[in-house]
Amino acid sequence: MSSQKSELLVHTTNGHAIAPQTAAPPSTSPNKEDGVKPHLGRISEAQRSSELDPFASPAIYYGKSHAPRKPKKTRTLSAIESRGEKETHESYKPPTRRRSHDAQGNAPRRFLINVADTLKLLLSREDTDNNVQITIDDVGPKTLSLGTASSGGYRTFDIRGTYMLSNLLQELTVAHQFGRKQIVLDEARLNENPVNRLSRLIRDSFWPNLTRRIDGSNIKQVGRDPKDWTADPRPRIYIPEGAPEQFDYYTRIAREHPDMRLDVQWLNEKCDDNEYVRDLNNAPGLLAVAMKHIADTPEGKPDFEGLPFVVPGGRFNELYGWDSYMETIGLFINDKVDLCENMVKHFCFCIRHYGKILNANRTYYLCRSQPPFLTDMALRIYDHIKQEPRALDFLREALLAAMKDYHDTWMSAPRYDPESGLSRYVPGGMGVPPETEASHFVH
């Protein structure tokens, strides 16, 4: 039985192919010694299909698109007829001459790349100041030859210039993070319009990398404060009195995972008292935020999951105040309304249980608030979800929380100034803030 394989043969570094009869001629590139040829292996035809969006998110481009695939078999005439019958068949046409492996016409160019080898070569040639970046300050040759996928890696094409080489460094790094050893890379990802590329990276990479949530799945990591300079730093979370279901939840997590050493504490009802907050610095911890009930445990206990939110930088794990408002403006552009909605729900939780929108949900921020952007956030979100059944309930919850924040925080002492009739930013607390770093006083 005859069948046509839907795989592209990959050639060794010495130019020998798995199937010599399908091998393309050796590369005629004068710089082929500068390129990186792929190792022996196979690349699925589907991986280099034009159906794959060259600007797909990394999870698709380096994840699903490079997953193992079962080759599709093409049924041919010889599979159902004998040769004699085939030759007399009126619709039979003799096979056409095999075409070159090289890309034809204006077909998009793709490269067959060994990730680790090419990454190592690229950095050694182009990153002359050894800062794991390729910029105009580097004095390398500014060119690197890559084998084309259409030739199985035989023929090469030069990648030139700081911009394309720096993009190549980014793509190889991401592919390495996804565990890829060999990839088919579209040239379009290297010479993409800079504005379009940055917008795509923000949408597909930056937002996901800045998204956090707080629950039992990660409390061991996020519950430990990097600014905890006590003798026994450990993950610790404080639960407000109005959220007993969360206290039961985290207590169960601590009991089921004693290796976490998770410390679950009740927070005082008057949680923003200056002396109380100062004393909490001896055992600093995370403050609980909103969660959603997802199911019940086999024992019938309610199980919860944290609502995802966005942080202002990769080093953070806590929810921040007005940073979240600025993030919301960007999230709307990328249609990530669900994250915006979650952050408003977190703020409503903070106002209800901690009395204000905190600088961030750590114990040493209990006396400090941030500017009241909650109403604008809520109205922007409502405009996006007003056709949804939950829209009015969401708006009601947000406006009630905003009114409480307005009267209890901004129209009350010490932030309200009766002489001028204006509100001002006045932080509470005693002593040097625990999160202060030495560099904060260097100007």
PEKAFEN-V407041 format. One record per residue. N is the residue number from 1. RES is the residue in one letter. PHI is phi in whole degrees, 0 to 359 (none if undefined). Layout:
N_RES_PHI / N_RES_PHI
//
This chain:
1_M_none / 2_S_263 / 3_S_213 / 4_Q_249 / 5_K_284 / 6_S_258 / 7_E_235 / 8_L_262 / 9_L_288 / 10_V_249 / 11_H_256 / 12_T_280 / 13_T_292 / 14_N_268 / 15_G_91 / 16_H_274 / 17_A_256 / 18_I_295 / 19_A_241 / 20_P_301 / 21_Q_291 / 22_T_252 / 23_A_286 / 24_A_275 / 25_P_295 / 26_P_302 / 27_S_297 / 28_T_257 / 29_S_294 / 30_P_292 / 31_N_250 / 32_K_295 / 33_E_289 / 34_D_275 / 35_G_270 / 36_V_240 / 37_K_271 / 38_P_286 / 39_H_282 / 40_L_297 / 41_G_170 / 42_R_230 / 43_I_241 / 44_S_296 / 45_E_301 / 46_A_296 / 47_Q_292 / 48_R_252 / 49_S_288 / 50_S_291 / 51_E_288 / 52_L_281 / 53_D_296 / 54_P_295 / 55_F_250 / 56_A_296 / 57_S_297 / 58_P_305 / 59_A_298 / 60_I_272 / 61_Y_293 / 62_Y_255 / 63_G_258 / 64_K_296 / 65_S_292 / 66_H_252 / 67_A_288 / 68_P_301 / 69_R_236 / 70_K_270 / 71_P_301 / 72_K_276 / 73_K_269 / 74_T_260 / 75_R_287 / 76_T_248 / 77_L_298 / 78_S_291 / 79_A_284 / 80_I_234 / 81_E_228 / 82_S_284 / 83_R_298 / 84_G_297 / 85_E_295 / 86_K_294 / 87_E_292 / 88_T_263 / 89_H_290 / 90_E_297 / 91_S_272 / 92_Y_289 / 93_K_234 / 94_P_297 / 95_P_298 / 96_T_279 / 97_R_294 / 98_R_298 / 99_R_272 / 100_S_294 / 101_H_288 / 102_D_290 / 103_A_299 / 104_Q_257 / 105_G_58 / 106_N_261 / 107_A_300 / 108_P_301 / 109_R_274 / 110_R_230 / 111_F_240 / 112_L_259 / 113_I_230 / 114_N_276 / 115_V_297 / 116_A_296 / 117_D_295 / 118_T_291 / 119_L_298 / 120_K_296 / 121_L_294 / 122_L_299 / 123_L_292 / 124_S_292 / 125_R_273 / 126_E_252 / 127_D_271 / 128_T_286 / 129_D_262 / 130_N_56 / 131_N_247 / 132_V_57 / 133_Q_219 / 134_I_238 / 135_T_228 / 136_I_292 / 137_D_282 / 138_D_282 / 139_V_243 / 140_G_287 / 141_P_291 / 142_K_60 / 143_T_203 / 144_L_211 / 145_S_269 / 146_L_238 / 147_G_285 / 148_T_280 / 149_A_291 / 150_S_292 / 151_S_255 / 152_G_68 / 153_G_95 / 154_Y_288 / 155_R_278 / 156_T_239 / 157_F_221 / 158_D_277 / 159_I_266 / 160_R_238 / 161_G_94 / 162_T_300 / 163_Y_296 / 164_M_293 / 165_L_291 / 166_S_292 / 167_N_294 / 168_L_299 / 169_L_299 / 170_Q_298 / 171_E_296 / 172_L_294 / 173_T_295 / 174_V_294 / 175_A_300 / 176_H_297 / 177_Q_295 / 178_F_275 / 179_G_80 / 180_R_281 / 181_K_264 / 182_Q_216 / 183_I_223 / 184_V_253 / 185_L_248 / 186_D_285 / 187_E_300 / 188_A_299 / 189_R_284 / 190_L_268 / 191_N_251 / 192_E_300 / 193_N_308 / 194_P_303 / 195_V_293 / 196_N_296 / 197_R_295 / 198_L_297 / 199_S_298 / 200_R_294 / 201_L_295 / 202_I_299 / 203_R_292 / 204_D_265 / 205_S_238 / 206_F_295 / 207_W_300 / 208_P_301 / 209_N_288 / 210_L_259 / 211_T_271 / 212_R_230 / 213_R_207 / 214_I_236 / 215_D_196 / 216_G_296 / 217_S_289 / 218_N_220 / 219_I_298 / 220_K_298 / 221_Q_274 / 222_V_284 / 223_G_283 / 224_R_269 / 225_D_271 / 226_P_296 / 227_K_261 / 228_D_276 / 229_W_258 / 230_T_283 / 231_A_290 / 232_D_229 / 233_P_293 / 234_R_203 / 235_P_295 / 236_R_215 / 237_I_225 / 238_Y_255 / 239_I_247 / 240_P_290 / 241_E_299 / 242_G_278 / 243_A_231 / 244_P_297 / 245_E_295 / 246_Q_287 / 247_F_298 / 248_D_297 / 249_Y_296 / 250_Y_289 / 251_T_296 / 252_R_295 / 253_I_299 / 254_A_296 / 255_R_290 / 256_E_283 / 257_H_229 / 258_P_298 / 259_D_295 / 260_M_293 / 261_R_58 / 262_L_288 / 263_D_256 / 264_V_255 / 265_Q_233 / 266_W_282 / 267_L_262 / 268_N_300 / 269_E_298 / 270_K_269 / 271_C_274 / 272_D_251 / 273_D_294 / 274_N_302 / 275_E_292 / 276_Y_297 / 277_V_294 / 278_R_299 / 279_D_291 / 280_L_295 / 281_N_295 / 282_N_284 / 283_A_212 / 284_P_293 / 285_G_198 / 286_L_277 / 287_L_258 / 288_A_297 / 289_V_234 / 290_A_296 / 291_M_224 / 292_K_236 / 293_H_283 / 294_I_250 / 295_A_188 / 296_D_242 / 297_T_288 / 298_P_304 / 299_E_274 / 300_G_88 / 301_K_276 / 302_P_293 / 303_D_247 / 304_F_232 / 305_E_221 / 306_G_290 / 307_L_278 / 308_P_299 / 309_F_215 / 310_V_248 / 311_V_254 / 312_P_280 / 313_G_189 / 314_G_297 / 315_R_280 / 316_F_260 / 317_N_233 / 318_E_256 / 319_L_278 / 320_Y_254 / 321_G_285 / 322_W_289 / 323_D_303 / 324_S_296 / 325_Y_295 / 326_M_297 / 327_E_297 / 328_T_301 / 329_I_301 / 330_G_288 / 331_L_296 / 332_F_299 / 333_I_300 / 334_N_261 / 335_D_58 / 336_K_259 / 337_V_293 / 338_D_299 / 339_L_293 / 340_C_298 / 341_E_298 / 342_N_298 / 343_M_293 / 344_V_296 / 345_K_297 / 346_H_297 / 347_F_294 / 348_C_298 / 349_F_299 / 350_C_296 / 351_I_296 / 352_R_293 / 353_H_255 / 354_Y_247 / 355_G_89 / 356_K_193 / 357_I_281 / 358_L_283 / 359_N_305 / 360_A_192 / 361_N_270 / 362_R_238 / 363_T_300 / 364_Y_283 / 365_Y_259 / 366_L_297 / 367_C_262 / 368_R_237 / 369_S_245 / 370_Q_224 / 371_P_308 / 372_P_278 / 373_F_262 / 374_L_299 / 375_T_296 / 376_D_294 / 377_M_301 / 378_A_296 / 379_L_293 / 380_R_297 / 381_I_293 / 382_Y_301 / 383_D_300 / 384_H_275 / 385_I_242 / 386_K_297 / 387_Q_274 / 388_E_276 / 389_P_301 / 390_R_276 / 391_A_301 / 392_L_293 / 393_D_297 / 394_F_298 / 395_L_295 / 396_R_298 / 397_E_299 / 398_A_292 / 399_L_290 / 400_L_296 / 401_A_294 / 402_A_296 / 403_M_294 / 404_K_297 / 405_D_296 / 406_Y_297 / 407_H_283 / 408_D_278 / 409_T_255 / 410_W_269 / 411_M_251 / 412_S_231 / 413_A_295 / 414_P_267 / 415_R_278 / 416_Y_269 / 417_D_256 / 418_P_295 / 419_E_291 / 420_S_267 / 421_G_75 / 422_L_248 / 423_S_263 / 424_R_219 / 425_Y_270 / 426_V_229 / 427_P_282 / 428_G_263 / 429_G_103 / 430_M_227 / 431_G_83 / 432_V_283 / 433_P_302 / 434_P_299 / 435_E_278 / 436_T_295 / 437_E_247 / 438_A_303 / 439_S_292 / 440_H_295 / 441_F_255 / 442_V_261 / 443_H_233
//
